[in-house]
Amino acid sequence: MTIKQIGAAVRKARGQRSISEVAEAAGLERHQVTGIETATKAYTMPVFLKLVKALGGWGFVFQAKGSEAAFTKGATGSDDVRG
């Protein structure tokens, strides 16, 4: 997923709730949520996870790309690391 796709997914998950409402529920500033939705602001994984939790949670699959894939085998032996 690209940063723009993540932003669009956040916007879709927010639905009819206001940015301020979601930001408050996540313990974030309004500009942080806006920046994530518009893919114009860098954010850390803890900030992103706070936002995801406030939006009701999502399922994530992290998949290694390129040469790193050989070093990220999960317990199942697949290249997918589920979190």
Secondary structure, DSSP 8 states (H G I E B T S, - for coil): --HHHHHHHHHHHHTTS-HHHHHHHHT--HHHHHHHHTT-S---HHHHHHHHHHTT----EEE--GGGGGG---TTSSSEEE-
